Amino acid sequence: MKKPAILGGKPAFEQPLHVGRPNLPNRKVFDKYVDRIFDKRWLTNNGPLVREFQEKLEEFLQVKHCIPICNGTIALEITERALGFVDDVVLPSYTFIATAHSLQWQRIRPVFADIGEYSVTINPRSIKQVLTPNTNGIIGVHVYGHPCDHKAICGISKQHNIRVIYDAAHAFGCEVNGVPIASIGDASIFSFHATKFFHTFEGGIVATNDSSLAREIFLMTNFGFTGNDDVSYLGINGKMTEIAAAMGLSMLDSIESIRSKNLANYQYYKTSLSEIDGLEIIEPPSSLSKNNWQYVIAKLDEKEFGISRDLTVEALKAENIFARRYFYPGCHRLYPYRTCRYKNYSLRNTENLADQVISFPTGQSVNESDIKRIAQLLHLIKLNKAKLQKIDIDYN
């Protein structure tokens, strides 16, 4: 195989391979739903496809209530407001920035807890360490679909009378010890952004078994209207459109085939990368009894691999392989949180993992041959480490 493009060759892939390239449903199935939209001329405002989508999601996720919303961030914000989150809310720094922004945007103070030394999710022991008299909420994040230690978190919430929600953006269709992940906590929030395993172009839902909370969230997505001329809640426009629901219904039809494709890709990666010293696939915990296999994540040990994670990602980029440092550098090291006073809280595990992680392309657009080529390139990158170390990388 030719030398890496960063050393003077041509890229190994003519078409770029991206983390999060959208999966797509059967086009004919989608077109039938679109025809229904055109026939009825009902485009938004809780139309028939949104209601059908809601019912099918409740059945699929095995939860009493699913409220379709325009995107996952608004779903987080509405749920936080409905649960009365104010002052301090504990969450992991190792998450997508939207989890923290959903709080900061409402002038709620995000208080960052560390992840476990051998996990990617929030550490209950760290939660206890950062609790304050003003803490009235906890947000757990099922990072890469790996479930939080929800039993320990539930114990903390009961002891301190704190409400708990889960950012489950990575965990659609997952189960923890046979329990649907959507049914734990006061509510679970799912993002249906186009980069996700399951998507609606753009969208999200709040899933909950709390009927009172579900009604309040539903009303808040439509400006708080309880009647034509009656507003009872401080609401916002969080409604999902009919075209987004059409994509969601179509994706539900294809979801198991996409899940199977993701699993096959994960297994190919695990086999192909197993002989590369310094690269270790992060495996799901045994408690994850049903997985969507949305992400293929590896840790790179710079000492053992020979060059840095960042330089490796740049070398792959030169080959048209757009891997990601996911999640780097951690919310607490990004604006505006890096200017806040979090110095009393140790986030050592978060920072260690954020500096090692590589997320590899997977999904419908990636096949076994692609994965073998990626592994071969990683071997070549490792062999050419002396030349690559002379290259300066600037991500700023």
GUTIVEX-208539 format. One record per residue (C-alpha): x, y, z. Coordinates in steps of 0.5 Angstrom, whole numbers. Example, Ala and Ser with C-alpha at 12.3 -4.5 7.8 and 13.67 -1.06 7.14 Angstrom:
BEGIN
<site><x>25</x><y>-9</y><z>16</z></site>
<site><x>27</x><y>-2</y><z>14</z></site>
//
This chain:
BEGIN
<site><x>0</x><y>0</y><z>0</z></site>
<site><x>3</x><y>7</y><z>-2</z></site>
<site><x>5</x><y>12</y><z>4</z></site>
<site><x>0</x><y>16</y><z>7</z></site>
<site><x>-2</x><y>23</y><z>3</z></site>
<site><x>1</x><y>27</y><z>9</z></site>
<site><x>8</x><y>24</y><z>7</z></site>
<site><x>7</x><y>26</y><z>0</z></site>
<site><x>2</x><y>21</y><z>-3</z></site>
<site><x>-5</x><y>21</y><z>-6</z></site>
<site><x>-11</x><y>20</y><z>-1</z></site>
<site><x>-12</x><y>13</y><z>0</z></site>
<site><x>-20</x><y>15</y><z>-1</z></site>
<site><x>-23</x><y>19</y><z>-6</z></site>
<site><x>-29</x><y>20</y><z>-3</z></site>
<site><x>-28</x><y>23</y><z>5</z></site>
<site><x>-31</x><y>18</y><z>10</z></site>
<site><x>-34</x><y>22</y><z>16</z></site>
<site><x>-36</x><y>21</y><z>23</z></site>
<site><x>-43</x><y>22</y><z>23</z></site>
<site><x>-45</x><y>21</y><z>16</z></site>
<site><x>-52</x><y>21</y><z>16</z></site>
<site><x>-56</x><y>14</y><z>15</z></site>
<site><x>-61</x><y>14</y><z>10</z></site>
<site><x>-68</x><y>10</y><z>10</z></site>
<site><x>-71</x><y>7</y><z>4</z></site>
<site><x>-73</x><y>12</y><z>-1</z></site>
<site><x>-79</x><y>9</y><z>-3</z></site>
<site><x>-82</x><y>9</y><z>4</z></site>
<site><x>-80</x><y>16</y><z>6</z></site>
<site><x>-83</x><y>19</y><z>-1</z></site>
<site><x>-90</x><y>15</y><z>1</z></site>
<site><x>-90</x><y>19</y><z>8</z></site>
<site><x>-88</x><y>26</y><z>4</z></site>
<site><x>-94</x><y>24</y><z>-1</z></site>
<site><x>-99</x><y>24</y><z>5</z></site>
<site><x>-96</x><y>31</y><z>7</z></site>
<site><x>-97</x><y>34</y><z>1</z></site>
<site><x>-104</x><y>31</y><z>0</z></site>
<site><x>-106</x><y>34</y><z>7</z></site>
<site><x>-102</x><y>40</y><z>6</z></site>
<site><x>-101</x><y>40</y><z>14</z></site>
<site><x>-94</x><y>42</y><z>15</z></site>
<site><x>-93</x><y>43</y><z>22</z></site>
<site><x>-97</x><y>44</y><z>29</z></site>
<site><x>-98</x><y>37</y><z>31</z></site>
<site><x>-100</x><y>34</y><z>25</z></site>
<site><x>-102</x><y>27</y><z>24</z></site>
<site><x>-95</x><y>24</y><z>22</z></site>
<site><x>-92</x><y>27</y><z>28</z></site>
<site><x>-98</x><y>24</y><z>32</z></site>
<site><x>-96</x><y>17</y><z>29</z></site>
<site><x>-89</x><y>18</y><z>30</z></site>
<site><x>-90</x><y>19</y><z>37</z></site>
<site><x>-94</x><y>13</y><z>38</z></site>
<site><x>-89</x><y>9</y><z>35</z></site>
<site><x>-84</x><y>12</y><z>39</z></site>
<site><x>-87</x><y>10</y><z>45</z></site>
<site><x>-88</x><y>3</y><z>43</z></site>
<site><x>-81</x><y>2</y><z>41</z></site>
<site><x>-78</x><y>5</y><z>47</z></site>
<site><x>-83</x><y>2</y><z>52</z></site>
<site><x>-84</x><y>9</y><z>55</z></site>
<site><x>-91</x><y>12</y><z>57</z></site>
<site><x>-90</x><y>19</y><z>54</z></site>
<site><x>-85</x><y>21</y><z>48</z></site>
<site><x>-86</x><y>29</y><z>46</z></site>
<site><x>-83</x><y>30</y><z>39</z></site>
<site><x>-79</x><y>37</y><z>39</z></site>
<site><x>-75</x><y>41</y><z>34</z></site>
<site><x>-68</x><y>39</y><z>36</z></site>
<site><x>-65</x><y>36</y><z>42</z></site>
<site><x>-62</x><y>42</y><z>45</z></site>
<site><x>-69</x><y>45</y><z>46</z></site>
<site><x>-72</x><y>39</y><z>49</z></site>
<site><x>-66</x><y>39</y><z>54</z></site>
<site><x>-68</x><y>47</y><z>56</z></site>
<site><x>-75</x><y>45</y><z>56</z></site>
<site><x>-75</x><y>39</y><z>61</z></site>
<site><x>-70</x><y>43</y><z>65</z></site>
<site><x>-75</x><y>49</y><z>66</z></site>
<site><x>-81</x><y>44</y><z>67</z></site>
<site><x>-77</x><y>41</y><z>73</z></site>
<site><x>-75</x><y>47</y><z>76</z></site>
<site><x>-68</x><y>47</y><z>75</z></site>
<site><x>-65</x><y>53</y><z>78</z></site>
<site><x>-58</x><y>55</y><z>81</z></site>
<site><x>-53</x><y>49</y><z>81</z></site>
<site><x>-54</x><y>43</y><z>76</z></site>
<site><x>-49</x><y>37</y><z>76</z></site>
<site><x>-47</x><y>34</y><z>70</z></site>
<site><x>-41</x><y>31</y><z>66</z></site>
<site><x>-36</x><y>35</y><z>63</z></site>
<site><x>-35</x><y>30</y><z>58</z></site>
<site><x>-40</x><y>31</y><z>54</z></site>
<site><x>-42</x><y>35</y><z>47</z></site>
<site><x>-43</x><y>42</y><z>49</z></site>
<site><x>-50</x><y>43</y><z>48</z></site>
<site><x>-51</x><y>39</y><z>55</z></site>
<site><x>-48</x><y>45</y><z>58</z></site>
<site><x>-50</x><y>50</y><z>54</z></site>
<site><x>-58</x><y>48</y><z>55</z></site>
<site><x>-57</x><y>50</y><z>62</z></site>
<site><x>-52</x><y>56</y><z>61</z></site>
<site><x>-57</x><y>59</y><z>56</z></site>
<site><x>-62</x><y>59</y><z>62</z></site>
<site><x>-57</x><y>62</y><z>67</z></site>
<site><x>-57</x><y>56</y><z>71</z></site>
<site><x>-50</x><y>54</y><z>73</z></site>
<site><x>-47</x><y>48</y><z>70</z></site>
<site><x>-43</x><y>44</y><z>76</z></site>
<site><x>-38</x><y>39</y><z>72</z></site>
<site><x>-37</x><y>32</y><z>75</z></site>
<site><x>-31</x><y>28</y><z>73</z></site>
<site><x>-32</x><y>21</y><z>69</z></site>
<site><x>-30</x><y>14</y><z>72</z></site>
<site><x>-23</x><y>12</y><z>71</z></site>
<site><x>-25</x><y>6</y><z>67</z></site>
<site><x>-32</x><y>9</y><z>64</z></site>
<site><x>-34</x><y>14</y><z>60</z></site>
<site><x>-40</x><y>16</y><z>64</z></site>
<site><x>-41</x><y>21</y><z>70</z></site>
<site><x>-38</x><y>18</y><z>77</z></site>
<site><x>-43</x><y>18</y><z>82</z></site>
<site><x>-37</x><y>19</y><z>87</z></site>
<site><x>-35</x><y>25</y><z>84</z></site>
<site><x>-43</x><y>28</y><z>84</z></site>
<site><x>-43</x><y>27</y><z>91</z></site>
<site><x>-36</x><y>31</y><z>91</z></site>
<site><x>-39</x><y>37</y><z>88</z></site>
<site><x>-46</x><y>38</y><z>91</z></site>
<site><x>-48</x><y>44</y><z>94</z></site>
<site><x>-54</x><y>47</y><z>98</z></site>
<site><x>-56</x><y>50</y><z>92</z></site>
<site><x>-56</x><y>44</y><z>87</z></site>
<site><x>-63</x><y>42</y><z>85</z></site>
<site><x>-61</x><y>38</y><z>79</z></site>
<site><x>-57</x><y>32</y><z>76</z></site>
<site><x>-56</x><y>31</y><z>68</z></site>
<site><x>-53</x><y>24</y><z>67</z></site>
<site><x>-50</x><y>23</y><z>60</z></site>
<site><x>-50</x><y>16</y><z>56</z></site>
<site><x>-44</x><y>17</y><z>53</z></site>
<site><x>-43</x><y>13</y><z>46</z></site>
<site><x>-49</x><y>9</y><z>49</z></site>
<site><x>-46</x><y>7</y><z>55</z></site>
<site><x>-51</x><y>7</y><z>61</z></site>
<site><x>-49</x><y>12</y><z>67</z></site>
<site><x>-50</x><y>8</y><z>74</z></site>
<site><x>-57</x><y>10</y><z>74</z></site>
<site><x>-58</x><y>6</y><z>81</z></site>
<site><x>-53</x><y>10</y><z>84</z></site>
<site><x>-55</x><y>16</y><z>81</z></site>
<site><x>-62</x><y>15</y><z>84</z></site>
<site><x>-60</x><y>14</y><z>91</z></site>
<site><x>-56</x><y>21</y><z>91</z></site>
<site><x>-63</x><y>24</y><z>88</z></site>
<site><x>-67</x><y>21</y><z>93</z></site>
<site><x>-62</x><y>22</y><z>99</z></site>
<site><x>-62</x><y>30</y><z>97</z></site>
<site><x>-69</x><y>31</y><z>94</z></site>
<site><x>-66</x><y>32</y><z>87</z></site>
<site><x>-69</x><y>31</y><z>80</z></site>
<site><x>-65</x><y>27</y><z>75</z></site>
<site><x>-65</x><y>27</y><z>67</z></site>
<site><x>-61</x><y>24</y><z>62</z></site>
<site><x>-58</x><y>26</y><z>56</z></site>
<site><x>-59</x><y>20</y><z>52</z></site>
<site><x>-57</x><y>23</y><z>45</z></site>
<site><x>-52</x><y>17</y><z>44</z></site>
<site><x>-57</x><y>11</y><z>47</z></site>
<site><x>-63</x><y>11</y><z>42</z></site>
<site><x>-66</x><y>4</y><z>42</z></site>
<site><x>-61</x><y>2</y><z>48</z></site>
<site><x>-63</x><y>-2</y><z>54</z></site>
<site><x>-59</x><y>-3</y><z>61</z></site>
<site><x>-59</x><y>-10</y><z>64</z></site>
<site><x>-66</x><y>-11</y><z>60</z></site>
<site><x>-69</x><y>-4</y><z>62</z></site>
<site><x>-70</x><y>1</y><z>56</z></site>
<site><x>-66</x><y>6</y><z>57</z></site>
<site><x>-71</x><y>11</y><z>56</z></site>
<site><x>-75</x><y>9</y><z>62</z></site>
<site><x>-70</x><y>11</y><z>67</z></site>
<site><x>-70</x><y>18</y><z>71</z></site>
<site><x>-75</x><y>23</y><z>71</z></site>
<site><x>-74</x><y>24</y><z>63</z></site>
<site><x>-69</x><y>22</y><z>58</z></site>
<site><x>-68</x><y>27</y><z>52</z></site>
<site><x>-66</x><y>24</y><z>45</z></site>
<site><x>-63</x><y>28</y><z>40</z></site>
<site><x>-65</x><y>26</y><z>32</z></site>
<site><x>-60</x><y>30</y><z>29</z></site>
<site><x>-57</x><y>28</y><z>22</z></site>
<site><x>-51</x><y>25</y><z>25</z></site>
<site><x>-54</x><y>21</y><z>30</z></site>
<site><x>-55</x><y>13</y><z>29</z></site>
<site><x>-63</x><y>15</y><z>28</z></site>
<site><x>-65</x><y>22</y><z>26</z></site>
<site><x>-71</x><y>26</y><z>23</z></site>
<site><x>-66</x><y>31</y><z>19</z></site>
<site><x>-66</x><y>35</y><z>26</z></site>
<site><x>-70</x><y>34</y><z>32</z></site>
<site><x>-71</x><y>30</y><z>38</z></site>
<site><x>-76</x><y>28</y><z>44</z></site>
<site><x>-77</x><y>28</y><z>51</z></site>
<site><x>-79</x><y>21</y><z>54</z></site>
<site><x>-82</x><y>20</y><z>61</z></site>
<site><x>-86</x><y>16</y><z>65</z></site>
<site><x>-89</x><y>22</y><z>69</z></site>
<site><x>-96</x><y>24</y><z>66</z></site>
<site><x>-96</x><y>31</y><z>69</z></site>
<site><x>-89</x><y>32</y><z>67</z></site>
<site><x>-91</x><y>30</y><z>60</z></site>
<site><x>-97</x><y>35</y><z>59</z></site>
<site><x>-93</x><y>41</y><z>62</z></site>
<site><x>-87</x><y>39</y><z>57</z></site>
<site><x>-92</x><y>38</y><z>51</z></site>
<site><x>-96</x><y>45</y><z>53</z></site>
<site><x>-89</x><y>49</y><z>53</z></site>
<site><x>-87</x><y>46</y><z>46</z></site>
<site><x>-93</x><y>51</y><z>43</z></site>
<site><x>-92</x><y>57</y><z>47</z></site>
<site><x>-96</x><y>55</y><z>53</z></site>
<site><x>-102</x><y>55</y><z>50</z></site>
<site><x>-108</x><y>51</y><z>53</z></site>
<site><x>-113</x><y>53</y><z>49</z></site>
<site><x>-114</x><y>58</y><z>43</z></site>
<site><x>-114</x><y>64</y><z>47</z></site>
<site><x>-111</x><y>61</y><z>54</z></site>
<site><x>-103</x><y>61</y><z>56</z></site>
<site><x>-102</x><y>58</y><z>62</z></site>
<site><x>-94</x><y>56</y><z>62</z></site>
<site><x>-88</x><y>60</y><z>59</z></site>
<site><x>-87</x><y>56</y><z>53</z></site>
<site><x>-83</x><y>57</y><z>47</z></site>
<site><x>-84</x><y>54</y><z>39</z></site>
<site><x>-81</x><y>47</y><z>40</z></site>
<site><x>-85</x><y>43</y><z>35</z></site>
<site><x>-83</x><y>38</y><z>31</z></site>
<site><x>-85</x><y>39</y><z>23</z></site>
<site><x>-89</x><y>34</y><z>19</z></site>
<site><x>-83</x><y>33</y><z>14</z></site>
<site><x>-78</x><y>31</y><z>20</z></site>
<site><x>-83</x><y>26</y><z>23</z></site>
<site><x>-84</x><y>23</y><z>16</z></site>
<site><x>-76</x><y>22</y><z>16</z></site>
<site><x>-77</x><y>19</y><z>23</z></site>
<site><x>-82</x><y>14</y><z>21</z></site>
<site><x>-78</x><y>12</y><z>15</z></site>
<site><x>-72</x><y>11</y><z>19</z></site>
<site><x>-76</x><y>7</y><z>24</z></site>
<site><x>-77</x><y>2</y><z>18</z></site>
<site><x>-70</x><y>1</y><z>17</z></site>
<site><x>-67</x><y>2</y><z>24</z></site>
<site><x>-65</x><y>-6</y><z>25</z></site>
<site><x>-61</x><y>-6</y><z>19</z></site>
<site><x>-57</x><y>0</y><z>21</z></site>
<site><x>-56</x><y>-3</y><z>28</z></site>
<site><x>-54</x><y>-9</y><z>25</z></site>
<site><x>-49</x><y>-6</y><z>20</z></site>
<site><x>-46</x><y>-2</y><z>26</z></site>
<site><x>-45</x><y>-8</y><z>30</z></site>
<site><x>-41</x><y>-11</y><z>24</z></site>
<site><x>-37</x><y>-5</y><z>23</z></site>
<site><x>-35</x><y>-5</y><z>30</z></site>
<site><x>-33</x><y>-12</y><z>30</z></site>
<site><x>-29</x><y>-11</y><z>24</z></site>
<site><x>-25</x><y>-5</y><z>27</z></site>
<site><x>-24</x><y>-9</y><z>33</z></site>
<site><x>-21</x><y>-15</y><z>29</z></site>
<site><x>-17</x><y>-10</y><z>25</z></site>
<site><x>-14</x><y>-6</y><z>30</z></site>
<site><x>-13</x><y>-11</y><z>35</z></site>
<site><x>-6</x><y>-12</y><z>33</z></site>
<site><x>-4</x><y>-5</y><z>33</z></site>
<site><x>0</x><y>-3</y><z>39</z></site>
<site><x>-2</x><y>3</y><z>43</z></site>
<site><x>-9</x><y>3</y><z>40</z></site>
<site><x>-15</x><y>0</y><z>44</z></site>
<site><x>-22</x><y>0</y><z>42</z></site>
<site><x>-27</x><y>2</y><z>48</z></site>
<site><x>-32</x><y>-4</y><z>49</z></site>
<site><x>-39</x><y>-3</y><z>52</z></site>
<site><x>-40</x><y>-5</y><z>59</z></site>
<site><x>-43</x><y>-11</y><z>60</z></site>
<site><x>-49</x><y>-8</y><z>63</z></site>
<site><x>-51</x><y>-5</y><z>56</z></site>
<site><x>-56</x><y>-11</y><z>54</z></site>
<site><x>-58</x><y>-8</y><z>48</z></site>
<site><x>-53</x><y>-3</y><z>44</z></site>
<site><x>-54</x><y>1</y><z>37</z></site>
<site><x>-47</x><y>1</y><z>36</z></site>
<site><x>-47</x><y>8</y><z>34</z></site>
<site><x>-40</x><y>10</y><z>35</z></site>
<site><x>-33</x><y>6</y><z>34</z></site>
<site><x>-28</x><y>9</y><z>40</z></site>
<site><x>-21</x><y>8</y><z>41</z></site>
<site><x>-16</x><y>10</y><z>46</z></site>
<site><x>-9</x><y>12</y><z>43</z></site>
<site><x>-3</x><y>11</y><z>48</z></site>
<site><x>2</x><y>16</y><z>45</z></site>
<site><x>8</x><y>13</y><z>49</z></site>
<site><x>6</x><y>6</y><z>46</z></site>
<site><x>3</x><y>8</y><z>39</z></site>
<site><x>9</x><y>13</y><z>38</z></site>
<site><x>6</x><y>19</y><z>36</z></site>
<site><x>0</x><y>24</y><z>39</z></site>
<site><x>-7</x><y>23</y><z>38</z></site>
<site><x>-8</x><y>30</y><z>35</z></site>
<site><x>-2</x><y>28</y><z>30</z></site>
<site><x>-5</x><y>21</y><z>28</z></site>
<site><x>-12</x><y>25</y><z>27</z></site>
<site><x>-9</x><y>30</y><z>22</z></site>
<site><x>-5</x><y>24</y><z>18</z></site>
<site><x>-12</x><y>21</y><z>17</z></site>
<site><x>-15</x><y>27</y><z>15</z></site>
<site><x>-10</x><y>27</y><z>10</z></site>
<site><x>-12</x><y>21</y><z>7</z></site>
<site><x>-20</x><y>23</y><z>7</z></site>
<site><x>-21</x><y>20</y><z>13</z></site>
<site><x>-25</x><y>25</y><z>18</z></site>
<site><x>-24</x><y>22</y><z>25</z></site>
<site><x>-26</x><y>26</y><z>31</z></site>
<site><x>-23</x><y>27</y><z>38</z></site>
<site><x>-30</x><y>26</y><z>41</z></site>
<site><x>-31</x><y>29</y><z>46</z></site>
<site><x>-25</x><y>34</y><z>46</z></site>
<site><x>-22</x><y>38</y><z>50</z></site>
<site><x>-28</x><y>37</y><z>55</z></site>
<site><x>-33</x><y>43</y><z>57</z></site>
<site><x>-30</x><y>46</y><z>62</z></site>
<site><x>-24</x><y>47</y><z>58</z></site>
<site><x>-28</x><y>51</y><z>53</z></site>
<site><x>-32</x><y>58</y><z>53</z></site>
<site><x>-35</x><y>60</y><z>57</z></site>
<site><x>-34</x><y>55</y><z>62</z></site>
<site><x>-26</x><y>55</y><z>62</z></site>
<site><x>-27</x><y>62</y><z>65</z></site>
<site><x>-31</x><y>60</y><z>71</z></site>
<site><x>-29</x><y>58</y><z>78</z></site>
<site><x>-28</x><y>50</y><z>77</z></site>
<site><x>-21</x><y>50</y><z>80</z></site>
<site><x>-23</x><y>46</y><z>86</z></site>
<site><x>-26</x><y>40</y><z>82</z></site>
<site><x>-21</x><y>35</y><z>80</z></site>
<site><x>-23</x><y>33</y><z>73</z></site>
<site><x>-17</x><y>28</y><z>72</z></site>
<site><x>-21</x><y>23</y><z>68</z></site>
<site><x>-24</x><y>27</y><z>64</z></site>
<site><x>-18</x><y>30</y><z>61</z></site>
<site><x>-14</x><y>24</y><z>61</z></site>
<site><x>-20</x><y>21</y><z>56</z></site>
<site><x>-21</x><y>27</y><z>52</z></site>
<site><x>-14</x><y>27</y><z>50</z></site>
<site><x>-13</x><y>20</y><z>48</z></site>
<site><x>-20</x><y>19</y><z>44</z></site>
<site><x>-21</x><y>18</y><z>37</z></site>
<site><x>-28</x><y>16</y><z>34</z></site>
<site><x>-28</x><y>13</y><z>27</z></site>
<site><x>-33</x><y>13</y><z>21</z></site>
<site><x>-38</x><y>8</y><z>21</z></site>
<site><x>-45</x><y>7</y><z>19</z></site>
<site><x>-48</x><y>5</y><z>12</z></site>
<site><x>-43</x><y>9</y><z>8</z></site>
<site><x>-37</x><y>5</y><z>11</z></site>
<site><x>-36</x><y>-3</y><z>9</z></site>
<site><x>-31</x><y>-8</y><z>11</z></site>
<site><x>-26</x><y>-6</y><z>6</z></site>
<site><x>-26</x><y>1</y><z>8</z></site>
<site><x>-24</x><y>-1</y><z>15</z></site>
<site><x>-18</x><y>-6</y><z>13</z></site>
<site><x>-15</x><y>0</y><z>9</z></site>
<site><x>-16</x><y>5</y><z>15</z></site>
<site><x>-12</x><y>0</y><z>19</z></site>
<site><x>-7</x><y>-1</y><z>14</z></site>
<site><x>-6</x><y>6</y><z>14</z></site>
<site><x>-5</x><y>7</y><z>22</z></site>
<site><x>0</x><y>2</y><z>21</z></site>
<site><x>4</x><y>6</y><z>16</z></site>
<site><x>3</x><y>12</y><z>20</z></site>
<site><x>6</x><y>9</y><z>26</z></site>
<site><x>12</x><y>6</y><z>22</z></site>
<site><x>13</x><y>13</y><z>19</z></site>
<site><x>12</x><y>17</y><z>26</z></site>
<site><x>19</x><y>20</y><z>26</z></site>
<site><x>17</x><y>24</y><z>19</z></site>
<site><x>10</x><y>25</y><z>22</z></site>
<site><x>13</x><y>28</y><z>29</z></site>
<site><x>16</x><y>34</y><z>25</z></site>
<site><x>10</x><y>36</y><z>22</z></site>
<site><x>6</x><y>42</y><z>26</z></site>
<site><x>-1</x><y>41</y><z>28</z></site>
<site><x>-5</x><y>48</y><z>29</z></site>
<site><x>-13</x><y>47</y><z>31</z></site>
<site><x>-14</x><y>54</y><z>33</z></site>
//
